[in-house]
Amino acid sequence: MSKTALEFKNIRKRFSHTEADAVSDVSITVNEGDFITILGTSGSGKTTLLKMVNRIYESTSGDIYFYGENIKKLKVEDYRRKIGYVIQQIGLFPHMTVADNIATVPKILRWSKERINARVEELLELVGLPGESYRKRYPSQLSGGQQQRIGLARAMAADPQVMLMDEPFGAIDAITRQNLQDELIRIQKKLNKTILFVTHDIHEAFKLGNKVIIMDQGKVQQYDTPFNILFHPANEFVAQLVASENIINRLKILKAETAVQPLTRTPDDTDIYIGKDEFLDSVLSKFFESGMKTIIVTDADSKPVGEIAWDQFNQLLRSKDSGSPTGSQNRISEKVGIHAAIHS
């Protein structure tokens, strides 16, 4: 059973000289190992919520619990060392080498020189920048994407229990951004870190998060899996927010594990198998190619963990509104049309 990493209880934040709450009555739970993305328009309260976690802002009312402890009762300096923080403006120290930048917090914690050097090498390898080539460089000698990787390595240096990331890829070109997203997914899977990631990009939110918080006017509109948010929006606001993602785009950003159901039978050699990290557009293609009624979903060790049924899939594809109660999305009614769209 997963531990509760963070718990928000009736959290509210109102800044002085304002008439409305920046964050209003938020009560959610984040389990250890969750990758939570926080999505919303500018001014929706997503960054304010994030900053209350590491006490850059103090809540006006309500409480946040970190592994069962009320963060207001923890010494701020000690608590923040358990939290990694990565922002869009990376803030690397320009006069310090890559290695020294990463070593900042371990030095404050008085780690031994040997332990620090080993950690720097480990993290550089983890973020795909080998120490022999990068540890002695200065930030000015790195690209924007490389600087962001070093910022991530620095945030992880003291092995924090929770990572907070505030639009870290927002100022990076599209191709580099996609590469960094893929790298972050790989790192999170390897380390099982609990991550809260703020973004205003819908595709990024659904690609990265195993759960997504949708915010508007300081309130949580929906806290759910990407699959449920896209196909079962909780209200009109969420439906309008995701309406720009047509059915094909949805399938390209949702993984098989988001739609998996319990096995109804014992799989055999005649079945079609697909990994849980494969995207649903690949699942759809498998259905069309094989004519099977179910496809078996496997874990990283190729062991069956569940199945996806064509009836379940077809219902989503043929639903009147494709998940939107406004009816704003086009209905896709023919398999051939969907198949052609995916491979166009």
DOZAVO-360886 format. One record per residue (C-alpha): residue in three letters; x, y, z. Coordinates in nm, 3 decimals, padded with zeros to 5 digits. Layout:
! residues N
> ALA, X, Y, Z
...
This chain:
! residues 344
> MET, 00.000, 00.000, 00.000
> SER, 00.136, 00.341, -00.101
> LYS, 00.232, 00.591, 00.166
> THR, 00.073, 00.934, 00.163
> ALA, 00.348, 01.181, 00.072
> LEU, 00.142, 01.501, 00.082
> GLU, -00.205, 01.579, 00.209
> PHE, -00.380, 01.912, 00.158
> LYS, -00.665, 01.982, 00.402
> ASN, -00.888, 02.279, 00.321
> ILE, -00.593, 02.487, 00.201
> ARG, -00.670, 02.851, 00.130
> LYS, -00.445, 03.141, 00.032
> ARG, -00.547, 03.504, 00.002
> PHE, -00.285, 03.771, -00.056
> SER, -00.313, 04.109, 00.112
> HIS, -00.499, 04.380, -00.080
> THR, -00.692, 04.124, -00.284
> GLU, -01.061, 04.046, -00.268
> ALA, -01.050, 03.684, -00.386
> ASP, -00.860, 03.374, -00.277
> ALA, -00.562, 03.276, -00.490
> VAL, -00.623, 02.919, -00.374
> SER, -00.958, 02.819, -00.228
> ASP, -01.044, 02.516, -00.014
> VAL, -00.811, 02.259, -00.171
> SER, -00.826, 01.911, -00.018
> ILE, -00.631, 01.642, -00.205
> THR, -00.394, 01.355, -00.131
> VAL, -00.070, 01.273, -00.314
> ASN, 00.069, 00.923, -00.276
> GLU, 00.438, 00.841, -00.267
> GLY, 00.569, 00.783, -00.619
> ASP, 00.290, 00.978, -00.788
> PHE, 00.373, 01.209, -01.077
> ILE, 00.113, 01.484, -01.038
> THR, 00.082, 01.755, -01.299
> ILE, -00.104, 02.076, -01.211
> LEU, -00.276, 02.231, -01.511
> GLY, -00.454, 02.562, -01.545
> THR, -00.452, 02.901, -01.709
> SER, -00.247, 03.195, -01.582
> GLY, -00.379, 03.307, -01.245
> SER, -00.557, 02.980, -01.170
> GLY, -00.359, 02.925, -00.850
> LYS, -00.136, 02.637, -00.962
> THR, 00.198, 02.802, -00.880
> THR, 00.062, 02.941, -00.553
> LEU, -00.042, 02.589, -00.452
> LEU, 00.305, 02.459, -00.535
> LYS, 00.479, 02.735, -00.341
> MET, 00.275, 02.659, -00.031
> VAL, 00.421, 02.308, -00.030
> ASN, 00.774, 02.431, 00.035
> ARG, 00.650, 02.730, 00.237
> ILE, 00.759, 03.007, 00.005
> TYR, 00.400, 03.111, 00.076
> GLU, 00.224, 03.027, 00.400
> SER, -00.140, 02.926, 00.376
> THR, -00.405, 03.165, 00.505
> SER, -00.594, 02.868, 00.647
> GLY, -00.589, 02.492, 00.628
> ASP, -00.296, 02.253, 00.663
> ILE, -00.049, 02.059, 00.450
> TYR, 00.092, 01.733, 00.581
> PHE, 00.426, 01.590, 00.468
> TYR, 00.438, 01.217, 00.541
> GLY, 00.188, 01.273, 00.820
> GLU, 00.355, 01.578, 00.976
> ASN, 00.202, 01.925, 00.962
> ILE, 00.461, 02.132, 00.773
> LYS, 00.388, 02.436, 00.992
> LYS, 00.542, 02.246, 01.282
> LEU, 00.862, 02.162, 01.095
> LYS, 01.173, 02.378, 01.092
> VAL, 01.166, 02.546, 00.750
> GLU, 01.533, 02.494, 00.667
> ASP, 01.529, 02.125, 00.753
> TYR, 01.199, 02.068, 00.576
> ARG, 01.307, 02.237, 00.252
> ARG, 01.608, 02.009, 00.229
> LYS, 01.360, 01.723, 00.185
> ILE, 01.202, 01.905, -00.110
> GLY, 01.366, 01.947, -00.451
> TYR, 01.265, 02.263, -00.637
> VAL, 01.306, 02.328, -01.010
> ILE, 01.179, 02.642, -01.184
> GLN, 01.175, 02.781, -01.537
> GLN, 01.452, 03.028, -01.461
> ILE, 01.704, 02.762, -01.367
> GLY, 01.918, 02.989, -01.150
> LEU, 02.250, 02.807, -01.184
> PHE, 02.536, 02.996, -01.021
> PRO, 02.730, 03.134, -01.322
> HIS, 03.066, 03.152, -01.142
> MET, 03.049, 02.786, -01.035
> THR, 03.118, 02.474, -01.238
> VAL, 02.848, 02.219, -01.312
> ALA, 02.987, 01.994, -01.038
> ASP, 02.988, 02.274, -00.781
> ASN, 02.634, 02.376, -00.874
> ILE, 02.508, 02.022, -00.816
> ALA, 02.704, 01.995, -00.491
> THR, 02.550, 02.308, -00.336
> VAL, 02.309, 02.141, -00.093
> PRO, 02.531, 01.839, -00.008
> LYS, 02.803, 02.087, 00.093
> ILE, 02.557, 02.269, 00.318
> LEU, 02.471, 01.931, 00.471
> ARG, 02.844, 01.870, 00.529
> TRP, 02.869, 01.558, 00.321
> SER, 03.220, 01.420, 00.277
> LYS, 03.411, 01.515, -00.037
> GLU, 03.407, 01.154, -00.155
> ARG, 03.030, 01.124, -00.109
> ILE, 02.970, 01.452, -00.291
> ASN, 03.188, 01.353, -00.586
> ALA, 03.015, 01.018, -00.614
> ARG, 02.673, 01.184, -00.603
> VAL, 02.767, 01.440, -00.868
> GLU, 02.887, 01.164, -01.102
> GLU, 02.575, 00.958, -01.037
> LEU, 02.341, 01.248, -01.113
> LEU, 02.525, 01.362, -01.424
> GLU, 02.497, 01.011, -01.559
> LEU, 02.128, 01.003, -01.464
> VAL, 02.044, 01.320, -01.657
> GLY, 02.247, 01.212, -01.959
> LEU, 02.545, 01.445, -01.921
> PRO, 02.851, 01.230, -01.837
> GLY, 03.079, 01.378, -01.575
> GLU, 03.398, 01.342, -01.777
> SER, 03.255, 01.582, -02.035
> TYR, 03.044, 01.819, -01.825
> ARG, 03.145, 01.841, -01.459
> LYS, 03.408, 02.113, -01.517
> ARG, 03.197, 02.325, -01.752
> TYR, 03.030, 02.650, -01.653
> PRO, 02.660, 02.729, -01.713
> SER, 02.747, 02.970, -01.996
> GLN, 02.900, 02.676, -02.184
> LEU, 02.574, 02.480, -02.180
> SER, 02.263, 02.494, -02.396
> GLY, 01.928, 02.579, -02.239
> GLY, 01.828, 02.214, -02.230
> GLN, 02.157, 02.113, -02.071
> GLN, 02.122, 02.386, -01.809
> GLN, 01.775, 02.257, -01.725
> ARG, 01.915, 01.907, -01.680
> ILE, 02.177, 02.043, -01.440
> GLY, 01.904, 02.229, -01.253
> LEU, 01.718, 01.900, -01.215
> ALA, 02.035, 01.723, -01.099
> ARG, 02.100, 01.999, -00.842
> ALA, 01.744, 01.968, -00.710
> MET, 01.792, 01.592, -00.665
> ALA, 02.138, 01.615, -00.510
> ALA, 02.033, 01.553, -00.149
> ASP, 01.786, 01.282, -00.258
> PRO, 01.468, 01.476, -00.165
> GLN, 01.150, 01.284, -00.096
> VAL, 00.936, 01.519, -00.306
> MET, 01.020, 01.719, -00.619
> LEU, 00.841, 02.045, -00.704
> MET, 00.870, 02.167, -01.063
> ASP, 00.724, 02.499, -01.176
> GLU, 00.699, 02.509, -01.557
> PRO, 01.062, 02.398, -01.585
> PHE, 01.050, 02.344, -01.962
> GLY, 00.849, 02.654, -02.050
> ALA, 01.134, 02.855, -02.204
> ILE, 01.283, 02.571, -02.409
> ASP, 01.227, 02.494, -02.777
> ALA, 00.973, 02.226, -02.866
> ILE, 01.215, 01.947, -02.963
> THR, 01.435, 01.993, -02.655
> ARG, 01.124, 02.016, -02.441
> GLN, 00.999, 01.682, -02.571
> ASN, 01.338, 01.523, -02.505
> LEU, 01.342, 01.659, -02.150
> GLN, 00.991, 01.530, -02.090
> ASP, 01.099, 01.183, -02.201
> GLU, 01.408, 01.205, -01.981
> LEU, 01.202, 01.311, -01.680
> ILE, 00.961, 01.020, -01.730
> ARG, 01.259, 00.783, -01.742
> ILE, 01.412, 00.931, -01.426
> GLN, 01.084, 00.924, -01.236
> LYS, 01.025, 00.560, -01.325
> LYS, 01.378, 00.468, -01.219
> LEU, 01.374, 00.658, -00.888
> ASN, 01.001, 00.646, -00.809
> LYS, 01.012, 01.009, -00.697
> THR, 00.699, 01.194, -00.590
> ILE, 00.669, 01.490, -00.830
> LEU, 00.437, 01.790, -00.846
> PHE, 00.478, 01.957, -01.186
> VAL, 00.308, 02.284, -01.282
> THR, 00.232, 02.346, -01.649
> HIS, -00.009, 02.537, -01.870
> ASP, 00.045, 02.292, -02.157
> ILE, -00.232, 02.030, -02.185
> HIS, -00.023, 01.783, -02.385
> GLU, 00.263, 01.806, -02.134
> ALA, 00.028, 01.759, -01.838
> PHE, -00.128, 01.443, -01.978
> LYS, 00.197, 01.301, -02.108
> LEU, 00.381, 01.333, -01.778
> GLY, 00.125, 01.291, -01.503
> ASN, -00.026, 00.968, -01.379
> LYS, -00.278, 01.205, -01.220
> VAL, -00.365, 01.563, -01.312
> ILE, -00.498, 01.852, -01.104
> ILE, -00.709, 02.093, -01.311
> MET, -00.735, 02.438, -01.149
> ASP, -00.941, 02.748, -01.222
> GLN, -00.993, 03.059, -01.008
> GLY, -00.805, 02.900, -00.720
> LYS, -01.020, 02.588, -00.706
> VAL, -00.952, 02.229, -00.806
> GLN, -01.196, 02.149, -01.086
> GLN, -01.090, 01.787, -01.125
> TYR, -00.819, 01.565, -00.978
> ASP, -00.807, 01.244, -01.173
> THR, -00.620, 01.029, -01.423
> PRO, -00.552, 01.176, -01.769
> PHE, -00.785, 00.914, -01.918
> ASN, -01.081, 01.013, -01.699
> ILE, -01.022, 01.385, -01.744
> LEU, -01.010, 01.356, -02.123
> PHE, -01.302, 01.118, -02.162
> HIS, -01.505, 01.198, -01.848
> PRO, -01.455, 01.568, -01.762
> ALA, -01.608, 01.663, -01.428
> ASN, -01.768, 01.988, -01.540
> GLU, -01.808, 02.239, -01.822
> PHE, -01.477, 02.415, -01.747
> VAL, -01.274, 02.094, -01.775
> ALA, -01.462, 01.991, -02.088
> GLN, -01.383, 02.323, -02.257
> LEU, -01.020, 02.307, -02.144
> VAL, -00.961, 01.968, -02.305
> ALA, -01.186, 02.026, -02.606
> SER, -00.890, 02.127, -02.822
> GLU, -00.750, 01.773, -02.787
> ASN, -00.929, 01.577, -03.059
> ILE, -00.979, 01.204, -03.030
> ILE, -00.663, 01.111, -03.221
> ASN, -00.445, 01.346, -03.016
> ARG, -00.595, 01.201, -02.700
> LEU, -00.498, 00.850, -02.798
> LYS, -00.145, 00.962, -02.876
> ILE, -00.082, 01.098, -02.525
> LEU, -00.259, 00.834, -02.314
> LYS, -00.080, 00.512, -02.225
> ALA, -00.230, 00.165, -02.223
> GLU, -00.204, 00.149, -01.844
> THR, -00.456, 00.433, -01.815
> ALA, -00.728, 00.221, -01.977
> VAL, -00.637, -00.126, -01.852
> GLN, -00.906, -00.344, -01.696
> PRO, -00.869, -00.664, -01.487
> LEU, -00.811, -00.983, -01.683
> THR, -01.129, -01.179, -01.757
> ARG, -00.945, -01.494, -01.864
> THR, -00.602, -01.657, -01.882
> PRO, -00.399, -01.522, -02.178
> ASP, -00.241, -01.765, -02.424
> ASP, -00.016, -01.766, -02.732
> THR, -00.298, -01.658, -02.962
> ASP, -00.338, -01.325, -02.783
> ILE, -00.199, -00.989, -02.886
> TYR, 00.020, -00.827, -02.620
> ILE, 00.121, -00.464, -02.569
> GLY, 00.331, -00.296, -02.299
> LYS, 00.159, -00.075, -02.042
> ASP, 00.373, 00.222, -02.153
> GLU, 00.257, 00.200, -02.516
> PHE, 00.016, 00.472, -02.623
> LEU, -00.348, 00.406, -02.698
> ASP, -00.313, 00.489, -03.067
> SER, -00.089, 00.180, -03.089
> VAL, -00.354, -00.022, -02.907
> LEU, -00.613, 00.094, -03.159
> SER, -00.391, -00.008, -03.446
> LYS, -00.348, -00.353, -03.290
> PHE, -00.725, -00.392, -03.275
> PHE, -00.764, -00.303, -03.642
> GLU, -00.475, -00.524, -03.753
> SER, -00.573, -00.831, -03.550
> GLY, -00.951, -00.820, -03.527
> MET, -00.917, -00.934, -03.164
> LYS, -01.183, -00.852, -02.906
> THR, -00.926, -00.794, -02.630
> ILE, -00.560, -00.699, -02.612
> ILE, -00.344, -00.806, -02.318
> VAL, -00.143, -00.537, -02.138
> THR, 00.193, -00.635, -01.987
> ASP, 00.431, -00.481, -01.733
> ALA, 00.803, -00.411, -01.776
> ASP, 00.876, -00.782, -01.721
> SER, 00.628, -00.883, -01.995
> LYS, 00.385, -01.023, -01.738
> PRO, 00.012, -00.970, -01.807
> VAL, -00.140, -00.706, -01.579
> GLY, -00.478, -00.662, -01.744
> GLU, -00.658, -00.618, -02.070
> ILE, -00.824, -00.361, -02.293
> ALA, -01.148, -00.469, -02.460
> TRP, -01.260, -00.347, -02.801
> ASP, -01.610, -00.284, -02.666
> GLN, -01.468, -00.048, -02.406
> PHE, -01.250, 00.122, -02.665
> ASN, -01.523, 00.144, -02.928
> GLN, -01.764, 00.300, -02.681
> LEU, -01.521, 00.585, -02.623
> LEU, -01.454, 00.635, -02.993
> ARG, -01.821, 00.635, -03.086
> SER, -01.952, 00.834, -02.790
> LYS, -02.165, 01.126, -02.901
> ASP, -01.940, 01.389, -02.750
> SER, -01.607, 01.203, -02.714
> GLY, -01.605, 01.293, -02.346
> SER, -01.728, 01.649, -02.376
> PRO, -02.073, 01.732, -02.238
> THR, -02.084, 02.035, -02.469
> GLY, -02.084, 01.822, -02.783
> SER, -01.804, 02.039, -02.920
> GLN, -01.594, 01.751, -03.049
> ASN, -01.649, 01.585, -03.383
> ARG, -01.791, 01.235, -03.372
> ILE, -01.569, 00.968, -03.521
> SER, -01.790, 00.685, -03.627
> GLU, -01.599, 00.467, -03.869
> LYS, -01.302, 00.243, -03.786
> VAL, -01.151, 00.307, -04.126
> GLY, -01.164, 00.682, -04.073
> ILE, -00.988, 00.656, -03.739
> HIS, -00.731, 00.416, -03.877
> ALA, -00.657, 00.645, -04.170
> ALA, -00.628, 00.947, -03.940
> ILE, -00.376, 00.774, -03.714
> HIS, -00.150, 00.675, -04.005
> SER, -00.190, 00.992, -04.207
